[in-house]
């Protein structure tokens, strides 16, 4: 590996100090040591006070840990952007979900891939606790307004090739993505009007349009305990309104922003897929949430739900 690169790890919390403590516990074991941690607490003053009381000022390796109160719920993108501003002197930024547990070598592998010099942001192997892959980057399918996570459902131990996957990737998982300075300077910050969901996809698509490239570090493994703060539970019939509504709304907002000419076709396809997803599972309440989001996406309604 070439000269050390200082990485600012950006974490957005929302009343989940247990998750953040577990995330920091894993980071303390990282074999790459040149990093600091910046945490934006979106959950209000009381949540910030509880979090601050439980955080160490430094990890065992001496890395600085700093949290701040957002004073409002900025959404995921707003929280990430606030962390980026608070750590603007870093050489790279690792956007990391609070409900993740990274393997000790994960950050080192991400930095190593970035420093090869042929890409500007790097994704990881994000996986579930049962050893199944959640994502190795993804492919946005613009005509149907849907994201496809590459290698989703595969065994974590099954063979995989960076060379085969990288040409297919046009977005990285927001649960774990390392971005370099050139990425931020040319792509700009995340869009905050999405509030939650699809913002990392739009960010990557925008970056690609501006001539930037995405990479993948397969050996960088990050466990994702998905949905601990958003209500995206495994049982589709138990999902709360916000994740279902925003997921459907923002797919159409992204289409409007990145592929406006495809919006009529994508909206029709998205509506059909929405019915197939929820109705066939008897998730009628969630279908209603999704239709509301789909409708507001067509109306170009943005911001908090």
C-alpha positions in Angstrom: 0.0 0.0 0.0 1.2 3.5 -0.8 1.4 6.4 1.6 -1.1 6.4 4.4 -4.4 8.2 3.7 -6.4 9.7 6.6 -10.0 8.5 6.4 -12.9 10.2 8.2 -15.6 7.6 9.0 -19.0 9.2 8.7 -21.9 7.7 10.7 -25.4 9.0 10.9 -27.3 8.0 14.1 -30.9 8.2 15.1 -31.5 7.2 18.7 -29.5 4.0 18.3 -26.5 4.2 20.7 -26.3 0.4 21.0 -25.7 0.1 17.3 -23.1 2.8 17.3 -21.3 1.3 20.2 -21.1 -2.1 18.4 -20.0 -0.3 15.2 -17.2 1.5 17.1 -16.2 -1.7 18.9 -15.5 -3.3 15.5 -13.6 -0.2 14.2 -11.3 -0.4 17.2 -10.0 -3.6 15.8 -9.3 -2.3 12.3 -5.9 -3.1 10.9 -5.8 0.2 9.1 -5.2 2.8 11.8 -5.2 6.2 10.1 -8.8 7.2 10.6 -11.1 9.3 12.8 -14.8 8.9 13.4 -17.5 11.6 13.0 -21.1 10.9 14.1 -24.1 13.0 13.4 -27.0 12.4 15.8 -30.3 13.1 14.0 -32.5 12.1 16.9 -32.7 15.3 19.0 -31.0 16.7 22.0 -31.8 13.9 24.4 -30.5 11.3 22.0 -27.3 13.2 21.5 -26.8 13.5 25.3 -27.2 9.8 25.7 -24.9 9.0 22.8 -22.2 11.5 24.0 -22.3 10.0 27.5 -21.5 6.5 26.1 -18.9 7.4 23.5 -15.2 7.3 24.2 -13.2 10.4 23.1 -10.8 8.0 21.4 -10.7 4.4 20.3 -8.1 2.0 21.7 -5.8 2.8 18.8 -5.9 6.5 19.5 -8.4 7.4 16.8 -10.5 10.5 17.7 -14.3 9.9 18.0 -16.5 13.0 17.7 -20.3 13.3 17.8 -22.4 16.3 17.2 -26.1 17.2 17.5 -27.8 17.9 14.2 -30.5 19.9 16.0 -33.1 18.4 13.6 -33.6 15.2 11.7 -31.6 16.0 8.6 -32.3 12.6 7.0 -29.6 10.2 5.9 -28.1 12.4 3.2 -28.3 15.5 5.3 -26.5 13.7 8.1 -23.8 12.4 5.8 -23.2 15.9 4.3 -22.9 17.3 7.8 -20.3 14.7 8.7 -18.4 15.5 5.4 -18.4 19.2 6.4 -17.2 18.4 9.9 -14.2 16.4 8.5 -13.4 18.4 5.4 -9.6 18.0 5.9 -9.6 14.2 5.5 -8.2 12.5 2.4 -11.1 10.1 2.0 -14.5 9.4 3.7 -16.0 6.1 4.7 -19.8 6.5 4.8 -20.8 3.7 7.1 -24.2 2.8 8.5 -24.4 2.7 12.3 -25.9 -0.8 12.2 -22.8 -2.3 10.6 -19.9 -4.3 12.0 -16.8 -4.2 9.8 -14.2 -6.9 9.8 -10.8 -5.8 11.0 -9.3 -5.8 7.5 -12.3 -4.0 5.8 -11.0 -0.4 5.9 -7.5 -1.4 4.8 -8.9 -3.3 1.8 -11.1 -0.3 0.8 -8.2 2.1 1.0 -5.9 -0.2 -0.9 -8.5 -0.4 -3.8 -8.9 3.3 -3.8 -5.2 3.9 -3.9 -4.7 1.9 -7.1 -5.8 5.1 -8.7 -8.3 3.8 -11.3 -11.5 4.5 -9.3 -12.8 7.3 -7.1 -15.2 5.5 -4.7 -15.1 1.9 -3.5 -17.8 -0.5 -2.3 -17.5 -3.5 0.0 -19.0 -6.9 0.4 -22.0 -6.0 2.6 -23.6 -9.1 4.1 -26.2 -10.4 6.5 -25.5 -12.2 9.8 -26.4 -15.6 8.2 -23.4 -15.4 5.9 -25.4 -14.3 2.8 -24.4 -11.4 0.6 -26.6 -8.4 0.7 -24.6 -6.4 -1.9 -21.4 -6.1 -3.8 -22.4 -2.8 -5.4 -25.5 -2.7 -7.6 -27.0 -1.9 -10.9 -29.8 0.7 -11.3 -32.3 -0.4 -13.9 -33.7 2.9 -15.2 -36.6 1.7 -17.3 -38.3 0.0 -14.3 -36.9 2.3 -11.6 -35.5 -0.5 -9.6 -32.1 -1.3 -8.0 -30.5 -4.7 -8.3 -27.9 -5.6 -5.7 -25.1 -7.6 -7.3 -24.5 -11.1 -5.8 -27.5 -10.7 -3.5 -28.4 -14.0 -1.8 -25.1 -15.7 -2.6 -23.0 -17.4 0.1 -20.3 -15.1 1.5 -17.8 -17.9 0.9 -18.7 -18.5 -2.8 -16.1 -17.4 -5.3 -16.5 -13.8 -6.6 -14.5 -11.7 -8.9 -13.9 -7.9 -8.7 -12.9 -7.9 -12.4 -16.3 -9.5 -13.3 -18.4 -7.4 -11.1 -16.9 -3.9 -11.4 -18.0 -3.3 -15.0 -21.7 -3.9 -14.0 -21.7 -1.6 -11.0 -23.3 1.9 -11.3 -24.0 2.5 -7.7 -22.5 1.4 -4.3 -24.3 0.4 -1.1 -24.9 3.4 1.2 -24.2 1.0 4.1 -20.5 1.1 3.3 -18.8 3.2 0.7 -15.4 4.8 0.7 -15.2 8.0 -1.4 -12.0 9.9 -2.3 -11.5 13.7 -2.5 -11.9 13.8 -6.3 -15.3 12.1 -5.9 -16.5 14.9 -3.6 -15.0 17.7 -5.6 -16.5 16.6 -8.9 -19.8 14.9 -7.8 -20.6 17.3 -4.9 -22.6 16.3 -1.8 -25.5 13.9 -1.5 -29.0 15.2 -2.4 -30.8 16.1 0.8 -34.3 16.4 -0.7 -34.5 12.6 -0.9 -34.3 12.5 2.9 -33.8 8.7 3.1 -33.3 6.0 0.4 -31.9 6.1 -3.1 -29.6 9.1 -2.3 -26.5 7.0 -2.6 -27.7 5.6 -6.0 -28.3 9.1 -7.3 -24.9 10.2 -6.0 -23.1 7.4 -7.8 -25.0 7.9 -11.0 -24.2 11.6 -10.9 -20.6 10.8 -10.3 -20.4 8.5 -13.3 -22.0 11.1 -15.6 -19.2 13.4 -14.5 -16.5 11.0 -15.5 -15.8 9.2 -12.2 -15.4 5.5 -11.7 -16.6 3.1 -9.0 -14.5 0.2 -7.6 -15.1 -2.8 -5.4 -13.1 -4.4 -2.7 -14.6 -7.9 -2.3 -12.4 -8.8 0.7 -13.7 -5.8 2.6 -16.5 -7.4 4.5 -19.1 -5.5 6.4 -22.0 -7.1 8.4 -25.2 -5.1 8.0 -28.0 -5.5 10.6 -30.4 -4.0 8.2 -33.3 -1.8 9.2 -32.5 -1.3 12.9 -33.4 2.5 12.7 -35.7 2.7 9.7 -38.3 0.0 10.3 -37.2 -2.1 7.2 -37.9 -5.4 9.0 -37.7 -8.8 7.2 -41.4 -9.5 7.3 -42.8 -7.2 4.6 -46.2 -7.1 6.3 -44.7 -5.5 9.4 -42.9 -2.7 7.7 -43.7 0.8 8.9 -44.9 3.6 6.6 -41.8 5.7 6.3 -39.4 3.2 4.6 -42.1 1.8 2.2 -43.3 5.3 1.3 -39.9 6.8 0.8 -38.5 3.8 -1.1 -41.3 4.1 -3.7 -41.3 7.9 -3.8 -37.6 8.3 -4.2 -37.3 5.7 -7.0 -39.4 8.1 -9.1 -37.6 11.2 -7.9 -34.3 9.5 -9.0 -35.8 8.7 -12.4 -36.9 12.3 -12.8 -33.5 13.6 -11.8 -31.3 11.1 -13.8 -33.5 9.7 -16.6 -36.4 12.1 -17.2 -37.1 10.7 -20.6 -37.8 7.3 -19.0 -40.3 8.6 -16.4 -43.5 7.5 -18.1 -42.3 4.0 -18.7 -40.6 3.7 -15.4 -43.6 5.0 -13.5 -45.9 2.4 -15.1 -43.4 -0.4 -14.5 -42.8 0.7 -10.9 -46.6 0.7 -10.2 -46.9 -2.8 -11.5 -43.9 -4.0 -9.5 -45.3 -2.3 -6.4 -48.6 -4.3 -6.7 -46.7 -7.6 -7.3 -44.4 -7.0 -4.4 -47.0 -6.3 -1.7 -50.4 -7.7 -2.9 -49.2 -11.2 -3.5 -47.9 -11.3 0.1 -51.2 -9.9 1.5 -49.4 -6.7 2.7 -52.3 -4.5 2.0 -51.4 -1.7 4.4 -47.9 -1.6 3.0 -49.3 -1.5 -0.5 -51.2 1.7 0.5 -48.0 3.2 1.9 -46.2 2.4 -1.4 -48.9 3.8 -3.6 -48.8 7.0 -1.6 -45.1 7.2 -2.2 -45.5 6.4 -5.9 -48.1 9.1 -6.3 -45.9 11.7 -4.5 -42.9 10.7 -6.6 -45.0 11.5 -9.7 -45.9 14.8 -8.1 -42.2 15.6 -7.5 -42.8 15.9 -3.7 -39.5 16.0 -1.8 -38.1 16.3 1.6 -39.2 14.6 4.9 -42.3 12.4 4.6 
